[in-house]
Structure formats: structure tokens, C-alpha cells
Amino acid sequence: MTGFLLSLHRSSTHKSRTGERCRGFLNAANSRDLIMDQGSEMSVITEDDDGDTKRFYQRLCQYEHHVLRMTYEYFQDDLLYIIRKLSLPSLLHELTSRNIPDLEKFKPGTENDKKTLIRNLLEDIFQRGRQAVTALWVSLHVLQKYQCTQGLKAVLEELHQRGDILVEQILLDQDGPQLLPELKNIQSHHKKHLYEITHELLENNPPRCNHEELSFSFCTRYVNLIIFSTDHFRERYENELIKTGLKHAECLKKKQNKFLHISPDKIFRWCHESRLVPHMVLVSGVPGIGKTTLMQKFVYDWVKGDLYQRFSFVFFFKFRELNRLDKASLETMILGQYPYLWKELGNILQDPEKLLFIFDGLDESNHTMDFTSHHLCSDPKEPKNCGHIVVSLVRKSLLNGCSVLMTSRPTRLASIDCKVFHRIVEIIGFFPKQRQTYFENFFPDLELAEKAFTYVRQNETLYTFCYLPSYCWIICTVLSKSFQPTSNDQQVSLLPKTVTQLFAIFVANILSNHSLEKSGAQKLLQSIGWLAEHGVMNHRVIFDHRDLDTFFLDNKSKLISSFLVESAEPVTFSFLHLTVQEFFSAFVYYAEYSPEKLQKSLTRAMSYPDGRCEIFLRFLCGLSDASTRSILTEYLDKQADQASREVITWLKNLILEEQDLKEGKDKKQHLLRIFFYLFETRNKVLVQESLQSYVRIDLSGVHMSAVDCTVLAFIMETCTYIEDLDLTGCSSGLEGLERLAPALHNLNYLSFSANDLQETSCIHLASVLRNNPSLKILDLSDNRLSGPHFRDLMEALSSPACRIEALFLSSSYLQDVSCTHLASGIWNTPSLKTLELSNNRLAGPYLNDLMDALSSPVSRIETLYLDGNDLPNASCTQLASVVKNNLSLKTLFLYNNRLSGPRLSDLMEALSHPACRIQEIRMGDNGFTEEEEEELQKLETRKPKMKLYY
């Protein structure tokens, strides 16, 4: 819906800033700070750099000074995002090794947050000149081998592949191509027309809600996007609103960082996956996430000259409006929308590469579109079905060279072949800061805005759903009524605690402004409900007059117009939002009870593999709660309580069926859905009785949004008998951990491996350790825990309440400075028997602290993993001390280090010592020489009971 606002996240003027500085660079190309002799630049390369790094460096040397700095400025926003996902200490170490001095002020742990530090670092590098810029690029090139993200890979490849061409594109997007005077005049007319219809953003208001309409300028608005492969959409089978909630976790994506952060000014940037500059781009997003608003902003920015001036003309169409056309030529389609172009349209279409076509709302199109079809048109004057014309544009048979930008809901993408698009991006909604900004924009009174946001922030359910702009709108609409000043004789409006209550209050507030008698209002609500139910079950969100007649609805009714939005010709109707439709589809079973219809609907809802009824079922369960139903009690059927009992019986049977499912991802996702149903009921007795056999919860591999974690936290708080919780690979992120941490009290085993946890997560993990004395095994592998807050985790490990026996921290980006905190944890945790530290970067001066602790008599560690830590030969002496002095140590893993060298003899001697209790040691991939392998063979002979792998 166009009324639901997008994020105020950062300024969209980056493009214009880039253009201004580009001109400055061209003028400054011979300035002193840009003139570096080859000898000084060679210091950027070190002896340890491999051939690939040196070749990348040589490529940078070929760029002219202004090219290198213009591209650096072009990538500033990308670098800010990318470096936040890397280890900042590692980057600073690389820069220092490449003779870039005085970087101490950018180390984490100072007063500034990480984002500010990185922004200052990037500006500092920029000001230092060519050598520093080159050193940064080379450092990032090296780090990608250890900490590669999709974004870093894409940026480095774009820089390497495009070079001088990229500069030309930057300038073209700033100034645009040359046009003949007559085309320049018509372009100005076209831009003025588009400005009038795009310069303001109006927020929808449901009738009879007390809230003034707001309009906003687009001057500072922009949205974050994430890149996907087309296969992603084919895997969707849950309701699209729920499925996209987890994009907040996926956009940061656990250890592999698969997805690329991209801003609107770079939608048409070079794509490293397809290895071309995309011309066909698809924007996906759930209802209410802001697709139409993004397209409106895109056009507005082009009109203002801030975005993609490479396009001389932009044509904006909405599929809903194209539905009224049967057959038409491309020229007819354009002139129907922009009649003033009739005289010059032929000339305009002569240069397709200067044209952009925007088509909004593929999911609303009634036209058949087969993107694999071989029956295409090539003549812009030839009348064809509108869908045929769109496909021909995308397939490049019509106006070859033009660009197409299209939007769609994810559910439509599952039924089409998306391979024809060069790039697919998805809008992910609001991050926490943008949620607060939305409230501040919605409420004219800042004090009221703060009061409303504070309430929502304290309600985890409502807050986590605020990632979706449409939910923010409905929540603010409800709270604007609830928080209105009241006189002493007025009853304070209810404040919602669940999503079902939120929509019940939303409906109740609208009903309270109507003068219809109870019976009349109830009859209308039943008709609206059956229309909604018909749409949900048949995957329909657009209705016409025939549908309204079928369900005895008069579109002239003021009450109906409060919930249904009427479009222009051809006249169609849709609910204010898909979730409003889903609420009514559930509410109707309590407003007009029919046991036959209810049972049939429950069976039918579970039969759909695409999850279209998921939200419907949640609302159905939510309305089984008497206190929630009471909000709309005067519109309920007399047998509403019986409907509630039938829903609860169905839910109990569903749980029994889940227990019989085979183990696998489907079983886990089914269990999570059941948790949501139980959560909405708010019936803790039902939860305890239904889940009493669940001692172990395994949701590994199931992506967990913050909303999912809120629901799981409710289950964990209610079912205190659960002992094991496996959330490996769930991508829950910091916000998800915040929701879960207070509910984890009685566990023996907990895995948060591969959950995109950053070092600030250590604060919440520390709380889990302090408040869970029964916890024995904690797996935090494949996260990014390095940083000053790692100390909090280790201090909690040392607390008297902690009884941890096994701690897994492999691939956690720990640096050698972490060794001091690890040592403290070992000194003060006598229960610790297994410590997994593989695939970190612990080699360095602080490694001594860790080795001293491991060598101490207080250490009770029996199994130690130090694989893949780049341990040098000098470490053998320290390892020898551990082997000789730690009488508890039985198993030692040292794969994939650099232990070969003269100090290896120290370790060999320690392993041969009678006091050594090692039973198994693995030392493969350490670059041993033939002589060293012979010595290892002799050690096997001397210690036959010790298993030695090398």
C-alpha cells in the first residue's frame, strides 16, 4: 500500500555528493596529495602477499589518480556496511602492515560506536591520498580470503572489472546523455508532470479514525535492499508476511553473508553474479513493505536529477491500471499515461538504452505473462495483450537495450520464471531505529510519539512486527486512539498485547464511530468476513462488484468503506491491508458460528502448501482467548465460546500429529507454526499440557526472525521443563537473542551456532550464563564475538553460578587480544572440560596468556581444539608447556597451523615425556618436512597408546 512509509535511514543525496566530488577530483588530479611516486606506493605490498594480491595491486596502479579516488567515493556507503561486518582490528592491522600509520584512534573500545569509527576511518583514508586508498583496497582484498562477505566480493570485482568505465558511468548518471533541443524540452515537460504526482507521500487513513493525514517530502527517504537468487522464491511455502519477517536475520546471514546490501542508487550497478550491468531488475516485497513507495521515490529522485540521469525518459505504470487494457501497442500504453509525448514519441523510442520502464505490482496483474515465451513482439506500434508487451520488453525483443524495473509480491514470483531478470532485490522493511522514526513522523506531538513507541517497545510481540511499515501504521492508528486525552467519565481505550488484540481494537475503534444498530453492523461484518474468507482461501486480494454482490455488500456503505479501498477504473476493491482481510476471515467464524464451515475451513487451510492461511489460523487461535474476543463481544455469535472450544481441540490434535512427523526441516517448521498458534491463544495451561513431552526443542536450520524468537521465548518461559535447545543456523541475530535471553533458565544444552551474533551479543549471552546454573554445553561457533564485549562473556563464565563443561567458539573471529579474556575464563571455571577454539586468529603476543592458563594446575580442560589458528612454529614451545603441565588434557587438535620448524622439537619432547597424559593428538596440514615426519613416526613408536594423526 502506498500509504505505508519507508525508512528514514540515511540521506539519498549520496549520488549528488558523488558527482560534486567527482568534478573536484578531476580538477585536483595533479594536486600534490595525489602525486605519488611508484617507490612509495610499492610499500603497500608486503612480503607475505600472494600473486593474486600483487596482481590486484598492479591493476590499481593502472588507474589514474582521479579514477581511483572517484571510485573510492562511489563505494563509500558499501564500504561502511561491509567493514561493519568485518573484524575492524584485522583491517587496522592490515593497514598498519602496509605503512599507514596513526590508526590507534580507530580501534574498537573508544568512545565512538563502530559505525562512527568506520566512517571516520574511511574519511581519514580519503584525506591521506592515493597510497592510503590503495592500501585500503589491498587490505580488503587480503581480508576477503578470511572474512569474505557477498558485498565485499561484489565491490572488489566491480572495481577490478570496470575501472575507467565506472567513472564514465558515474558522470553519465550525474549529467545524463546529450539530447536534441526538442527532446530536451519534452523531457522537461515530462519531468514536471512526474514531479506533480510523486513529490508528496500521502499516508492512508481509514475513515473515521481521529488522525490527520500526513504528507512527506521524499528529499531524505531511501530504503535498504537485499539481493537474492531466484531459487529463493521457489522455496517459499509459508505466508509471505511471515516469511519476509526473517529477512532481518537473513540480510546479515550467519557465517557466509550470502546477501548483498544495496541502495536504490545502485540497483542498476554491475552485478558480479551475472557479470554484467543489469537492465532487467525485479523488486520483491510483501504487502505493505513499501514497493510502490520505493518506485514513487525512484521516479521522484530521477526527476530531481539525483538518480540515474543515464535514462532520458522514465515511464511509470501500475499493473492494476493496465488491467483495463485488453490489446494495446506499447505506444498506446505510453500515450494513455503521457499524452503530451505524442509528437516526439517516435524519436524518444529511437534510443532504447536511454529509456526506463517501471511496472509496479506484478501480483495485481490480470494479464498472463510467460517470461519463457518465444512468441514475442518487436514493433512498438503493434497491438498486443499488455502482458505480451511487458514480456517482450523484458525479453529484449521490443526496444532492445531499454531497462525495466518491476515490483511484485513474493508469492507471484513462485509461479514465474525469474531467470530472465538480471537482478532480484527484496525490500526488508524497518530496522529498529527506523521504527522509532516512523512513530515520530506519525504523531504530531513528540511526547505522544515517545509514549506510544515506549509502549510498543516494551511489548515484544508488537515491536518485532514493526519491521513491516503497514504494521507500524495500524499500530500507530490504534495507539493514537488509545492514547488520546480522556475526560474523567470516559473509559480509557484498550492497549493491545497481542497481534490479534491489535487488529480487534483496530476494528472496534472504527465500529465505535458508526451509528448502525448492533444487528445491522453484525450482519455487515459477517458479509465482510465471508468475502475476506473467500479471498484468503482462493488466494485473492482484489475483488469486483460481482464479488460484493455475491456476499450482499453495498460499496456505498460507510462501514464497508472503512475496511475496503476502492480503486479507479476499472473499479476494484481490496482490504486496507492483507492482514486486515486475514483477521476478518478468522473473525467471521466467531461472528457467525457454523461447525460444518469451521471444520471444513480448518481442513482446507492445512491443505495448502503455499501457507496462504497461516495468518488466518493464527487469528483463529488468537480469538479463542475470551479476553481478546471481548473487545468485539457485541458483534459475536451466541455460540462463539463453542467455536473457541473447537479451535482448541483442533490445535491439540495438530500437536499430536506433529509428534508423528518424521524428523527433518518440515517437522521443525511445523513445530514453529504450532508455537505461534499457542502463543496467540495466551493459554499457558494449554501450552504446558500440549508440550509436556517436549524436553528437547530442535529448530536448527530454521531461519528465526525476531518475531519467531519472541514466540519461542513465550514457550520457553511457560515450559520450564525443556532441557535442550538447538538453534544452530537460525540467523536469529542480536534482536532475536535479546528476545530469547531472559527466557533461558533451565537448559542443559544450548546452541546459538551460526546465528549472526556480533560482539555486542556477548552481553546477553553473559546474562544467559549467569542465570542458568544448569547449563553444561554452550555452542557459540560461527558468530562474530571478537571485541571488547567478549570480556563480558568470559566474566560470566567465571561467575559462581556457571557450571559450563563444554564451550564451543570455533570460527568466532576471535583475535589474539581475546586470549587474555579466554585465559581469565579458564582460570576461574574449574568445570570447563572441553574448549573449542578452531578457525580463529589467536596467533600473536597475547597467545602467551592463553597458554599460561592452559598450563596451570587449575585447568581441568580435557579436550582442546586449536585448529586453523595460524599458530607459528614458535608456538610449539608454549604448547609443550601445556602438554607437560596440564595433567587433565587428553585430546589436542592442531590441524592447519604453521608448526613446522626448529621449535617443533620442544613439542615432540613434551609429548614423549612420561608426565604427558595426551591420548590423541591431531597435527595434519602443518607443512611438516620429511625429517619432521620421521620424528613423528618415532614418537608413535615411543608412545604406542597415543593416537597421533599428522
Number of C-alpha atoms within 10 A of each C-alpha: 18 20 20 24 28 27 21 22 16 13 12 22 16 17 20 15 14 21 21 13 15 23 13 13 19 14 11 14 16 12 10 9 13 18 13 13 9 10 8 10 18 14 14 23 19 14 5 7 11 11 9 11 17 15 11 16 21 12 14 20 16 12 13 14 21 22 22 23 24 22 20 22 21 22 16 17 17 19 20 19 18 21 20 15 19 20 19 19 17 17 18 21 14 21 22 17 16 22 17 20 11 9 13 11 13 19 18 17 13 12 9 14 10 18 13 13 20 22 18 16 18 21 12 14 18 18 12 13 18 22 24 22 21 22 24 23 19 23 23 23 20 18 18 15 10 13 17 20 23 18 23 24 17 18 20 18 18 20 21 14 16 14 19 18 11 19 19 13 17 21 18 17 22 22 16 18 13 11 11 7 9 10 18 13 12 18 19 13 14 18 19 13 14 20 18 10 12 20 20 17 19 17 17 16 18 17 15 15 18 16 16 11 10 16 14 14 13 20 16 13 19 22 23 21 23 22 21 17 15 20 13 11 18 17 10 18 16 20 19 20 22 17 17 24 24 22 21 23 24 24 22 23 24 23 22 14 18 19 19 24 18 20 16 19 19 13 22 18 18 23 18 17 12 10 13 14 14 18 21 22 21 23 24 29 23 24 23 27 28 26 27 22 24 23 22 23 25 21 24 24 25 22 24 14 17 22 25 26 23 21 20 21 22 22 17 19 17 17 21 21 18 21 16 13 12 13 16 20 19 23 18 17 20 19 14 14 13 16 12 15 19 13 10 12 17 13 10 17 16 11 14 17 16 19 20 22 21 22 22 26 22 22 16 19 18 15 17 11 19 16 20 14 11 10 10 19 22 15 16 19 13 15 18 18 17 25 22 22 26 24 22 24 24 24 20 20 17 20 22 15 17 20 23 22 22 25 25 23 22 25 23 15 20 18 11 15 15 19 13 16 19 20 26 23 23 25 21 25 27 27 18 13 11 18 23 22 16 23 21 18 16 23 20 13 11 13 11 18 23 15 15 22 22 13 17 24 17 10 15 20 22 22 22 26 22 27 26 25 25 26 23 25 22 21 25 22 20 27 26 19 19 19 17 12 10 11 8 7 6 8 9 14 15 16 16 23 16 19 19 24 24 21 21 24 24 21 19 16 22 18 18 11 13 12 10 14 9 11 11 12 18 19 17 19 23 24 21 24 24 21 23 28 25 17 20 23 17 11 13 15 17 16 18 14 13 11 16 16 11 11 17 15 19 14 16 8 10 14 21 19 17 18 21 21 16 18 14 9 11 14 12 17 21 19 22 22 18 21 19 18 27 26 25 30 27 27 30 26 26 26 24 22 19 17 14 8 11 18 15 11 18 16 12 12 18 15 12 14 12 17 19 23 27 24 26 25 25 24 26 29 24 29 28 25 20 14 13 22 22 14 16 18 16 14 23 21 18 14 15 22 18 16 24 22 13 16 21 21 11 15 19 18 12 16 16 12 10 16 13 9 12 10 11 12 14 13 17 20 17 14 19 19 18 17 19 23 23 24 23 24 24 18 15 16 10 14 20 16 11 18 18 12 11 15 14 15 17 19 21 22 18 19 22 28 26 28 25 23 24 27 23 22 22 20 21 22 17 17 22 16 18 23 20 19 20 19 23 23 23 25 33 33 26 20 20 25 21 20 23 23 18 16 21 21 21 19 23 19 19 21 20 26 27 27 31 28 29 21 22 17 22 24 16 19 24 21 16 23 27 21 18 19 18 17 25 19 20 22 20 24 27 25 25 27 27 23 22 16 17 23 22 20 24 24 18 22 26 22 16 11 15 22 22 24 18 21 19 21 24 24 23 25 28 26 21 22 21 23 22 19 21 26 22 18 22 25 20 18 25 17 18 24 19 20 20 20 25 25 24 22 23 23 19 15 10 17 22 18 19 24 21 19 22 26 23 16 13 15 25 22 24 19 20 20 22 22 23 22 24 21 22 17 18 17 22 23 18 19 24 23 18 24 27 21 20 23 19 18 25 18 19 21 20 25 24 20 22 20 24 19 16 11 17 21 18 18 22 20 14 20 22 20 14 9 13 20 20 24 15 16 21 17 19 17 16 20 16 18 11 9 9 17 14 12 15 19 13 14 17 16 11 12 16 11 11 19 13 19 14 15
